[in-house]
């Protein structure tokens, strides 16, 4: 009746030497799919004397294919070690173990070690233990089942907290004695054996029913009554259906190991038994649960790491935002947590929960990187969105503070929604730190944008002030009058107040604190003052040029701004004094910056020193007295702060001397031009002389009128005189003075007459004289070097005398023009450096 091996998969679990077949057990578990049974499986073991028909009974009862004894070959050991197989056609999954027979001659009388080890293993693993015994052994003292029962009870007490095992005594080859008579005797024998076994103190008074459920069934002889035997076996087989259900053969079993942990549990139990250590089943159960739950958890982690959905989600997150991230990841995690729960549900609850928490922690740690990446994308996108929105709001003209608030509020709202979408329901992750980081980034960008906008705003208003002040201030300083600094102050105040008013209107949108606003306004005011100060210092560096220009303008032009013509009627001394006064007024304006209206003595000091002759007089007096009371011998002005000084008194003194040196030539030229003009207009005799000549020469005049030849001679003489006048260029020669003119004309007179006569002769003869050297007035003038040097000396002497007349302030006389120009260059360099 045995089934094929493909149905029941008979496997030797432990060989005759006590070696556990781990590989065979794993193969059996995979082929029979035992791991899928959870707690819905039962383990049945059979033990009994050798050659008592255990394998035959199992094969008929469970449709297995264990090897059976050949009756014609004699009684011998058929099953060695422990074999196992799957019961065919019984629900739930039932696993049966065929143990090696006891009291076999092959192992000897004294070798009971394996017998006890296998019995202990069967009791630790099986839910139902079939004890195969002969009917004629009931009630006998020396029956074969007595040592077996004693062994069973002894090893059971080593389990500390025994599981409730069903002992099903199968009475083989029952006789005509009714079972209701045999069963009490058997139970009595069992109780006696239980009472006789030495027990630990903890179980000294523990009844047999605490450890075992005892059931008795009788079977007819297989050899004599095979048909009846098979019928009785079929009836017994029905009792194994749903054996673990309440009321079944193993309905009250305890400490069941889940099917997925059966392999490991069996290995560890046999290991403990082989090492002859006490088997603590509760601790063993926890140990099995720990190992198996860890294995299940690690398996789920491995599956999670290679899950295609997870890999796709992870790749999507690395590339950017992944919509539905939290929902998808929660679904993936829930899948593996549920699988763990399903596979570990039958293990110890404490261990199962502990390992589930560990699995959850590891799984969440594994996926946290993706979650953090997702939050990073959300933060980056929110920050970029903030920047774009802020720029849009500012371009629309919204106030900066309102733009920042509105942009931040909308961006944080989007970020919060994104965090909700990314939330994983199995985790308690908090995105608050990322949100705080986003807020810090937003604040940082807002601060930098505020700084940039304020800098740009400040730069615009500074540019506005530059345009409003630079050119007007420069023009006012060039004009250099009494109203220069009052006009500059008025201009500065007007433009600064206008700029500050407009600036405050614009900066209101930034909602700055009063201190910051006041500081920015003050900086704007300081900028406008510094701009004026810069322009003033630039103009001060060019003061000498400005003074000379001012002097030239006043000296060379009249009140109607027309160029002066020196006719001899002008008062050059007064004009020079006025021109110098104007230049000195410009110098006093540029000597210091005057932002306030407090009076100073700069102008009075300069005029008293330079225009009233104080400097030269006091200097000469001081040289004689050995003391110094010069008001300009100082590096600061009275009542003027040092920071406002543009030109120190010492610099002003030096500039004035250089100015006078460089303008003295202009005055000298004007005086010379005036003298020349006078001479040019006065070459005729006075009117009284002319009248006297007419009266005294009346007779000669009348004679000329009576004789026309005299008139013709006079006319010819006039023509010759006119020709000589033109050739000698008499007016030009007399521009440098009468003496110089006379000497020059005298030196050129003879060559000019000779040249004129020669030309007349050539024209009269009608031919051109060849090879005759021509002597021009200029050539003859160059040949007359002694006379020319004399005229130069006379002219220089006249110029020197005129210069001394023009200097009405009793100052020192100027040196030669070349020397003055050198001095001018040196002093101008000094002024520039100062």
C-alpha positions in Angstrom: 0.0 0.0 0.0 3.1 2.2 0.0 3.1 5.3 -2.1 5.8 6.4 -4.5 8.7 8.4 -3.1 7.6 11.5 -5.1 4.4 11.7 -3.0 5.8 11.2 0.5 9.5 12.1 0.0 11.0 9.7 2.5 14.2 11.2 3.9 16.6 9.9 6.5 16.7 12.7 9.1 19.4 11.2 11.4 21.6 8.3 10.4 22.5 5.4 12.6 25.6 7.2 13.8 23.6 10.2 15.1 24.6 12.6 12.2 21.9 15.1 11.3 21.1 15.3 7.6 20.8 19.1 7.2 20.9 19.0 3.4 18.3 16.3 3.2 16.0 18.1 5.6 16.2 21.3 3.6 15.4 19.4 0.4 12.5 17.8 2.1 11.1 21.1 3.3 11.4 22.7 -0.2 9.8 19.7 -2.0 6.9 19.3 0.4 6.5 23.1 0.8 6.4 22.6 4.6 7.4 26.2 5.2 4.1 27.5 3.8 2.1 25.7 6.5 2.7 28.1 9.3 1.4 26.4 12.4 -1.1 24.3 10.5 1.0 21.1 10.5 1.4 18.1 12.8 4.4 15.9 13.5 3.8 12.2 14.3 6.5 9.9 15.6 6.4 6.2 16.2 8.6 4.2 18.6 8.6 0.7 19.8 10.5 -2.6 19.9 12.5 -3.7 16.9 10.6 -5.6 14.3 7.2 -4.8 15.9 5.8 -3.6 12.5 6.2 0.2 13.0 7.1 0.9 9.4 4.3 -1.4 8.2 1.8 0.4 10.3 3.0 3.9 9.1 2.9 2.8 5.5 -0.7 1.6 5.8 -1.8 4.4 8.1 -0.2 7.4 6.3 0.4 6.0 2.8 4.2 6.4 3.2 6.9 4.2 1.7 9.2 3.3 4.6 11.2 0.2 4.2 9.5 -2.8 5.8 11.0 -6.0 7.3 11.1 -9.1 5.1 9.4 -11.7 7.2 11.1 -14.6 5.2 14.5 -13.1 6.0 14.0 -13.3 9.7 13.7 -10.6 12.3 16.4 -7.9 12.0 16.9 -4.1 12.2 15.1 -2.5 9.3 15.0 1.2 10.2 18.3 2.8 11.2 18.4 6.2 12.8 15.3 8.4 12.2 13.4 8.6 9.0 10.8 11.1 8.0 8.1 11.4 5.3 5.0 13.4 4.4 1.7 11.8 5.1 -0.2 11.5 1.9 -3.9 12.6 1.7 -4.2 13.9 5.3 -5.1 17.5 6.2 -3.4 19.5 7.7 0.1 18.8 6.5 1.3 15.9 8.6 4.9 14.8 8.9 5.7 11.3 10.2 9.0 10.1 11.7 9.9 6.5 11.9 12.4 5.9 14.8 14.8 3.0 15.1 13.4 0.2 17.2 14.4 -0.2 20.8 16.1 -3.2 22.4 17.6 -4.3 19.1 20.4 -6.8 19.2 22.5 -4.8 16.7 23.2 -2.0 19.2 23.6 -4.3 22.2 22.0 -4.4 25.6 24.1 -1.6 27.2 24.1 0.9 24.4 20.9 2.8 25.2 22.3 6.2 24.5 20.9 6.5 21.0 17.6 5.1 22.2 17.3 7.8 24.8 18.4 10.5 22.4 16.0 9.5 19.7 13.1 9.3 22.3 13.9 12.7 23.6 14.1 14.1 20.1 10.7 12.6 19.2 9.1 14.0 22.4 10.6 17.4 21.7 9.5 17.5 18.1 6.4 15.4 17.7 2.8 16.3 18.6 1.6 12.7 18.6 3.8 9.7 19.6 2.7 6.3 18.6 4.0 3.6 20.9 3.8 0.3 19.2 3.5 -2.6 21.7 2.4 -6.2 21.7 -0.9 -7.1 23.3 0.6 -10.0 25.3 3.0 -7.5 27.0 0.1 -5.8 28.9 0.3 -6.6 32.6 3.7 -8.3 32.4 6.5 -7.0 34.6 9.2 -7.9 32.1 7.4 -6.8 29.0 9.4 -5.2 26.2 7.4 -1.9 26.5 8.4 -1.3 30.2 12.0 0.0 29.4 10.6 2.0 26.5 8.0 3.8 28.7 10.6 4.4 31.4 12.9 6.0 28.8 10.0 8.1 27.6 9.1 9.4 31.0 12.7 10.0 32.0 13.6 12.1 29.0 10.4 14.0 29.2 11.4 15.3 32.6 14.5 16.8 31.0 12.4 19.2 28.9 11.8 21.6 31.9 8.6 23.0 30.5 7.3 20.0 28.5 4.9 20.4 25.6 1.6 18.5 25.9 2.2 15.4 23.9 -0.3 12.8 22.9 0.8 9.2 23.6 -1.2 6.9 21.4 -0.6 3.3 22.5 -1.2 1.0 19.6 -1.9 -2.5 20.8 -0.8 -4.9 18.1 -2.2 -8.4 17.6 -5.0 -7.9 20.0 -6.7 -11.0 21.4 -10.2 -11.9 22.2 -9.9 -10.0 25.5 -12.0 -6.9 25.1 -10.1 -3.6 24.9 -12.2 -2.1 27.8 -10.6 -4.8 30.0 -7.1 -4.3 28.7 -7.0 -0.5 28.7 -7.3 -0.1 32.5 -4.5 -2.5 33.0 -2.4 -0.7 30.6 -3.1 2.7 32.2 -2.3 1.3 35.6 1.0 0.0 34.3 1.8 3.4 32.8 0.9 5.1 36.0 3.2 2.8 38.0 6.1 3.4 35.6 5.4 7.2 35.9 5.4 7.0 39.7 8.6 5.0 39.7 10.6 7.5 37.7 12.8 9.9 39.6 11.5 13.4 39.1 13.0 16.8 39.7 11.8 18.7 42.8 9.7 21.0 40.6 7.8 18.1 39.1 7.7 15.8 42.1 4.0 15.9 42.5 3.1 16.7 38.9 0.5 14.3 37.5 1.0 12.3 34.3 -1.8 14.2 32.6 0.2 17.5 32.8 2.7 16.0 30.4 0.7 13.5 28.3 -2.6 12.8 26.8 -2.8 9.0 26.8 -4.9 7.3 24.1 -5.2 3.5 23.5 -6.2 1.7 20.3 -6.0 -1.9 19.4 -5.2 -3.5 16.0 -5.7 -7.1 14.8 -2.8 -9.1 13.5 -1.6 -8.1 10.1 -0.5 -11.5 9.2 -3.5 -13.4 10.4 -6.3 -10.9 9.8 -4.9 -8.6 7.1 -8.3 -7.4 5.9 -9.5 -6.6 9.4 -6.2 -5.0 10.1 -6.5 -2.7 7.1 -10.1 -1.8 8.1 -9.0 -0.9 11.6 -6.1 1.1 10.3 -8.4 3.0 8.0 -10.6 3.9 11.0 -7.5 5.0 12.9 -6.4 7.1 10.0 -9.6 9.2 10.2 -8.5 10.3 13.7 -5.4 12.0 12.2 -7.5 14.3 10.0 -7.6 17.7 11.6 -5.6 16.3 14.4 -4.5 19.8 15.6 -8.1 21.2 15.8 -9.7 21.5 19.2 -10.8 18.0 20.2 -8.4 16.3 17.9 -5.5 14.0 18.9 -3.2 17.0 19.4 -5.8 19.7 19.9 -4.2 20.9 23.2 -0.6 20.9 22.1 1.7 23.7 23.3 4.9 25.4 22.1 4.5 24.7 18.4 7.4 25.9 16.2 6.2 27.5 13.0 6.8 25.3 9.9 9.4 27.7 8.5 11.5 27.2 11.6 11.1 23.5 11.8 14.4 22.7 10.0 16.5 25.0 12.2 14.6 24.0 15.4 15.2 20.3 14.7 18.9 20.8 14.1 19.3 22.8 17.3 17.3 20.3 19.4 19.4 17.4 18.1 22.6 19.4 18.7 21.6 20.0 22.3 20.6 16.3 22.8 23.9 15.1 21.3 25.8 17.4 23.6 23.9 15.8 26.5 22.7 19.2 27.7 19.3 19.8 29.3 16.8 20.8 26.7 14.9 23.9 27.7 12.1 24.0 25.2 10.8 27.5 26.0 14.3 28.9 25.6 14.7 26.8 22.5 11.5 28.2 21.1 12.7 31.8 21.7 16.0 30.9 20.1 14.3 29.4 17.0 12.0 32.4 16.8 15.0 34.8 17.0 17.0 33.0 14.3 14.0 32.5 12.0 12.7 36.0 12.4 16.1 37.4 11.7 16.3 35.2 8.6 12.9 36.3 7.4 13.7 40.0 8.1 17.0 39.8 6.3 15.3 38.1 3.4 12.7 40.8 3.2 15.5 43.5 3.3 17.2 41.7 0.4 14.0 41.6 -1.6 13.4 45.2 -0.8 16.8 46.2 -2.1 16.2 44.4 -5.4 12.6 45.3 -5.8 12.0 46.8 -9.3 9.4 49.2 -8.0 11.8 50.5 -5.4 14.7 50.8 -7.9 12.5 52.7 -10.4 11.4 55.0 -7.6 15.0 55.5 -6.4 16.1 56.3 -9.9 13.3 58.8 -10.4 14.2 60.6 -7.1 17.8 60.9 -8.1 16.7 62.6 -11.3 14.4 65.1 -9.6 11.0 65.2 -8.0 9.0 62.0 -7.9 5.2 62.6 -7.6 3.5 60.3 -5.2 6.8 59.3 -3.6 5.4 58.8 -0.1 2.5 56.7 -1.3 4.6 54.5 -3.6 7.3 53.9 -1.0 4.8 53.2 1.8 3.2 50.6 -0.5 6.5 48.9 -1.1 7.4 48.9 2.6 4.0 47.7 3.6 4.3 44.8 1.1 7.5 43.5 2.8 6.3 44.2 6.3 3.1 42.2 5.6 5.1 39.4 4.2 7.2 39.3 7.3 4.1 39.3 9.5 2.7 36.5 7.5 5.8 34.4 7.7 6.7 35.1 11.3 3.2 35.2 12.7 3.6 31.8 14.5 6.8 32.5 16.2 7.2 33.9 19.7 5.3 37.1 19.9 8.0 39.1 21.8 10.7 38.0 19.4 8.5 38.5 16.4 7.7 42.1 17.4 11.3 42.8 18.3 12.6 41.6 15.0 9.8 43.4 13.1 10.9 46.7 14.7 14.4 45.9 13.7 13.3 45.1 10.2 11.3 48.3 10.1 14.3 50.3 11.4 16.7 48.8 8.9 14.2 49.2 6.0 13.6 52.8 6.9 17.3 53.5 7.2 17.8 51.9 3.8 15.2 54.1 2.1 15.9 57.2 4.1 18.5 58.4 1.6 15.9 58.6 -1.1 13.5 60.4 1.2 16.2 62.9 2.1 17.0 63.4 -1.6 13.3 64.0 -2.2 13.3 66.6 0.5 16.4 68.1 -0.9 14.7 68.5 -4.3 11.6 70.0 -2.6 13.8 72.5 -0.8 15.8 73.4 -3.9 12.7 73.8 -6.0 11.0 75.9 -3.3 14.1 78.1 -3.0 14.2 78.6 -6.8 10.5 79.3 -6.8 11.0 81.9 -4.1 13.7 83.6 -6.1 11.6 83.7 -9.2 8.5 84.9 -7.4 10.4 87.6 -5.5 11.8 88.9 -8.8 8.4 88.9 -10.4 6.8 90.8 -7.5 9.6 93.3 -7.5 9.3 93.9 -11.2 5.5 94.5 -10.6 6.4 97.3 -8.3 5.5 95.5 -5.0 7.3 96.6 -1.9 10.3 94.5 -1.0 9.1 93.3 2.4 5.7 92.4 1.1 7.2 90.7 -1.9 9.4 88.6 0.4 6.5 87.7 2.7 4.2 86.7 -0.1 6.9 84.7 -2.0 8.0 82.9 1.2 4.4 82.1 2.2 3.5 80.6 -1.2 6.8 78.7 -1.5 6.6 77.2 2.0 3.0 76.2 1.2 4.2 74.3 -1.8 7.0 72.8 0.2 4.7 71.6 2.9 2.4 70.0 0.4 5.4 68.3 -1.2 6.5 67.0 2.2 3.0 65.6 2.8 3.2 63.8 -0.5 6.6 62.5 0.3 5.7 61.3 3.8 6.1 57.6 4.5 3.3 56.3 6.8 5.5 53.6 8.4 8.0 56.3 9.4 7.9 59.2 11.9 10.3 61.3 9.9 10.1 65.0 10.5 10.8 67.4 7.7 11.0 70.3 10.1 14.8 70.5 9.9 14.7 70.7 6.2 12.0 73.3 6.4 14.1 75.3 8.8 17.0 75.0 6.4 14.8 76.3 3.6 13.7 79.2 5.8 17.3 80.0 6.5 18.1 79.9 2.8 15.1 82.1 2.0 16.2 84.6 4.7 19.7 84.5 3.4 18.7 85.1 -0.2 16.2 87.8 0.9 19.0 89.5 2.9 21.4 89.3 0.0 18.7 90.6 -2.4 17.8 93.3 0.1 21.4 94.3 0.3 21.8 94.3 -3.5 18.6 96.3 -4.0 19.5 98.8 -1.4 23.0 99.1 -2.8 21.5 99.6 -6.3 19.1 102.1 -4.9 21.9 103.9 -3.1 24.0 103.9 -6.2 21.2 105.3 -8.2 20.6 108.2 -5.8 24.4 108.8 -5.5 24.5 109.0 -9.3 21.6 111.4 -9.2 23.4 113.5 -6.7 26.5 113.4 -8.8 24.7 114.6 -11.8 22.9 117.3 -9.8 25.9 118.6 -8.0 29.1 117.9 -9.9 28.7 120.3 -12.9 27.0 123.1 -10.9 29.5 123.0 -8.1 32.4 123.0 -10.6 30.8 126.0 -12.3 30.3 127.9 -9.1 33.8 127.2 -8.0 35.2 128.4 -11.3 33.2 131.6 -10.9 34.7 132.1 -7.5 32.8 135.0 -5.9 31.4 136.1 -2.6 28.3 134.1 -3.3 30.1 130.9 -4.3 29.8 129.0 -1.0 26.4 130.3 -0.1 25.2 129.2 -3.5 26.9 125.8 -3.1 25.3 125.4 0.4 21.9 126.2 -1.1 22.4 123.9 -4.0 23.7 121.1 -1.7 20.8 121.4 0.7 18.2 121.5 -2.0 19.4 118.5 -4.0 20.2 116.5 -0.9 16.8 117.1 0.7 15.1 116.2 -2.6 17.1 113.0 -2.9 16.6 112.0 0.7 12.8 112.6 0.4 12.5 110.4 -2.7 14.9 107.9 -1.1 12.7 107.6 2.0 9.6 107.1 -0.1 11.2 104.2 -2.0 12.9 102.6 1.0 9.7 102.5 2.9 8.8 99.3 1.1 11.8 97.6 2.7 10.4 98.1 6.2 13.8 98.8 7.6 14.3 99.7 11.3 14.8 103.4 12.1 18.5 103.0 12.9 19.2 101.4 9.5 17.1 104.0 7.6 18.8 106.9 9.5 22.2 105.4 8.7 21.4 105.1 5.0 20.1 108.7 4.9 23.2 109.9 6.7 25.4 108.1 4.2 23.5 109.8 1.4 24.1 113.2 3.0 27.7 112.4 3.6 28.1 111.3 0.0 26.7 114.6 -1.3 29.1 116.6 1.1 32.0 114.4 0.0 31.1 115.0 -3.6 31.3 118.8 -3.1 34.5 118.4 -1.1 36.0 116.3 -3.9 35.1 118.9 -6.5 36.5 121.6 -4.2 39.8 119.8 -3.8 40.0 119.2 -7.6 39.5 122.9 -8.2 41.9 123.8 -5.5 44.6 121.8 -7.3 44.0 124.0 -10.4 43.8 127.3 -8.5 46.9 128.8 -10.1 45.5 128.3 -13.6 42.1 129.7 -12.5 43.7 132.7 -11.0 45.7 133.5 -14.1 42.6 133.0 -16.2 40.7 135.3 -14.0 43.5 137.9 -14.0 43.7 137.6 -17.8 40.0 138.0 -18.2 39.7 141.1 -16.0 42.9 142.7 -17.3 42.4 142.1 -21.0 38.7 142.9 -21.2 36.7 145.9 -20.3 33.4 146.1 -18.4 31.5 145.1 -21.5 33.7 142.0 -21.9 35.3 143.6 -25.0 39.1 143.2 -25.5 41.0 146.1 -24.3 43.0 148.3 -26.8 45.9 150.1 -25.1 45.4 153.6 -26.4 47.3 155.4 -23.7 44.2 156.6 -21.9 43.9 153.5 -19.6 45.0 153.4 -16.0 47.0 150.2 -16.1 47.9 150.5 -12.4 44.2 150.5 -11.4 43.3 147.8 -13.9 46.2 145.6 -12.6 45.0 146.1 -9.1 41.4 145.2 -9.9 42.5 142.1 -11.8 44.8 141.0 -9.0 42.0 141.6 -6.5 39.7 139.4 -8.5 42.3 136.6 -8.6 42.9 137.0 -4.9 39.2 136.8 -4.3 39.2 133.5 -6.2 42.1 132.3 -4.1 40.2 133.2 -0.8 37.2 131.3 -2.0 39.2 128.1 -2.8 41.3 128.3 0.4 38.7 126.4 2.5 35.5 124.4 2.4 32.6 126.3 3.9 29.7 124.0 4.6 28.4 126.1 7.4 27.7 129.8 7.6 30.2 130.7 10.3 32.4 133.6 9.2 36.2 133.3 8.7 39.0 135.7 8.2 40.6 134.1 5.1 39.6 136.9 2.6 40.5 139.7 4.9 43.8 138.1 5.8 44.8 137.5 2.2 43.8 141.1 1.1 45.5 142.7 4.0 48.6 140.6 3.3 48.8 140.8 -0.5 46.9 143.9 -1.6 47.8 146.3 1.2 51.5 145.5 1.2 51.6 143.8 4.6 53.6 140.8 3.5 56.5 142.6 1.9 56.6 145.4 4.5 56.4 143.1 7.5 58.8 140.6 6.0 61.4 143.3 5.5 60.8 144.7 8.9 61.0 141.2 10.4 64.3 140.6 8.7 65.6 143.7 10.5 64.0 142.9 13.8 64.6 139.1 13.8 61.0 138.2 14.7 58.0 136.8 12.7 54.5 138.2 12.8 53.5 137.2 9.3 49.8 136.2 9.4 50.4 133.7 6.5 53.2 131.9 8.3 50.9 129.2 9.4 49.5 125.8 8.3 45.9 126.5 9.3 43.3 129.2 9.1 41.7 130.8 12.1 38.2 129.4 12.9 38.5 126.9 10.1 38.7 123.1 11.0 41.8 121.4 9.5 39.6 118.9 7.6 38.0 121.8 5.7 41.3 123.5 4.7 42.0 123.2 0.9 45.0 125.6 0.8 47.0 126.5 3.8 48.2 130.1 4.4 51.7 129.1 3.4 50.5 127.6 0.2 48.5 130.7 -0.5 51.5 132.9 0.0 53.6 130.7 -2.4 50.8 130.6 -5.0 50.4 134.4 -4.9 54.1 135.0 -5.5 54.1 132.5 -8.4 50.9 134.1 -9.7 52.5 137.6 -9.7 55.6 136.3 -11.4 53.7 134.7 -14.2 51.3 137.6 -14.7 53.9 140.4 -14.5 54.9 139.9 -18.1 51.3 140.6 -19.2 51.3 143.9 -17.4 54.7 144.8 -18.9 53.4 144.1 -22.4 50.4 146.3 -21.8 52.6 149.2 -20.6 54.8 148.7 -23.7 51.9 148.6 -26.0 50.5 151.8 -24.5 53.8 153.6 -24.8 54.1 152.5 -28.5 50.6 153.7 -29.2 51.3 157.0 -27.8 54.5 157.4 -29.9 52.7 156.3 -33.0 50.0 158.9 -32.5 52.5 161.7 -31.7 55.1 161.7 -34.5 53.9 165.1 -35.8 55.0 168.3 -34.1 52.6 170.0 -31.7 50.0 172.3 -33.2 51.7 175.5 -32.0 54.9 174.5 -33.8 52.9 173.9 -37.0 51.3 177.3 -36.7 54.7 178.9 -36.0 56.2 177.2 -39.1 53.3 178.4 -41.3 53.8 182.0 -40.0 57.6 182.0 -40.4 57.6 180.2 -43.7 54.8 182.1 -45.3 57.1 183.8 -47.8 58.7 180.5 -48.8 55.3 179.0 -49.2 54.1 181.8 -51.5 57.3 181.4 -53.5 56.5 177.7 -54.1 53.0 178.5 -55.1 54.3 181.1 -57.7 56.9 178.7 -59.2 55.4 175.3 -60.3 58.8 173.8 -60.7 59.3 174.0 -57.0 56.0 172.1 -56.6 57.2 169.4 -59.0 60.4 169.0 -57.1 58.6 168.8 -53.8 56.3 166.2 -55.2 59.3 164.1 -56.4 60.8 164.6 -53.0 57.6 163.4 -51.4 57.5 160.3 -53.5 61.1 159.5 -52.6 60.4 160.1 -48.9 57.3 157.9 -49.1 59.3 155.1 -50.7 62.0 155.3 -48.0 59.3 155.4 -45.3 57.8 152.2 -46.6 61.1 150.5 -47.2 62.5 151.4 -43.8 59.1 150.5 -42.0 59.5 153.5 -39.7 56.3 152.9 -37.6 57.4 149.4 -36.6 60.9 150.5 -35.8 59.7 153.2 -33.5 57.4 150.8 -31.5 60.3 150.0 -29.2 61.1 153.7 -28.4 62.4 156.8 -30.1 66.1 156.2 -29.5 65.9 152.6 -30.6 64.0 153.6 -33.7 66.4 156.4 -34.6 69.4 154.0 -34.3 67.7 151.3 -36.3 66.5 153.7 -39.1 70.0 155.3 -39.3 71.7 151.9 -39.7 69.4 150.9 -42.6 69.1 154.3 -44.3 72.1 154.2 -46.6 71.6 150.6 -47.9 68.0 151.3 -48.5 68.7 154.5 -50.5 71.4 152.7 -52.6 69.0 149.8 -53.3 66.2 152.2 -54.3 68.5 154.1 -56.7 69.8 150.9 -58.3 66.2 149.7 -59.0 65.3 153.1 -60.5 68.4 152.9 -62.8 67.6 149.4 -63.9 64.1 150.3 -64.8 65.3 153.4 -66.7 67.8 151.3 -68.8 65.1 148.7 -69.4 67.2 145.7 -68.4 67.7 143.6 -65.3 71.0 143.6 -63.6 72.3 140.0 -63.2 74.5 138.7 -60.3 74.2 141.9 -58.3 73.5 140.9 -54.6 70.4 142.3 -53.1 70.4 143.8 -49.7 67.1 143.8 -47.9 66.3 145.9 -44.9 66.3 142.8 -42.8 69.6 141.6 -44.1 71.2 145.0 -43.6 69.7 145.0 -40.2 71.2 141.6 -39.3 74.6 142.9 -40.5 74.5 145.8 -38.1 74.9 143.8 -34.9 76.4 146.5 -32.8 73.5 148.9 -33.4 71.0 146.1 -32.9 72.5 145.1 -29.5 72.4 148.7 -28.5 68.7 148.9 -29.4 68.0 145.7 -27.4 69.8 147.1 -24.4 67.8 150.3 -24.6 64.5 148.4 -25.0 65.3 146.2 -22.0 66.1 149.2 -19.9 62.9 150.9 -20.8 60.9 147.7 -20.0 62.6 147.4 -16.6 61.8 151.0 -15.7 58.2 150.5 -16.7 57.9 147.4 -14.6 59.2 149.2 -11.5 56.6 151.9 -12.1 53.8 149.3 -12.3 54.7 147.7 -9.0 52.9 150.2 -6.7 53.1 147.9 -3.7 56.8 148.4 -3.1 57.4 144.7 -3.8 60.5 143.2 -5.3 61.2 143.6 -9.0 60.7 140.7 -11.3 63.6 138.9 -12.9 64.2 138.4 -16.6 61.4 136.6 -18.5 63.3 133.4 -18.9 64.1 133.2 -15.3 60.4 133.9 -14.4 59.2 131.1 -16.6 61.6 128.7 -14.8 60.4 129.9 -11.4 56.8 129.5 -12.5 57.3 125.9 -13.5 59.0 125.0 -10.2 56.2 126.7 -8.1 53.5 125.2 -10.1 54.9 121.8 -9.4 55.1 122.6 -5.7 51.4 123.7 -5.7 50.3 120.5 -7.4 52.2 118.4 -4.9 50.6 120.3 -2.0 
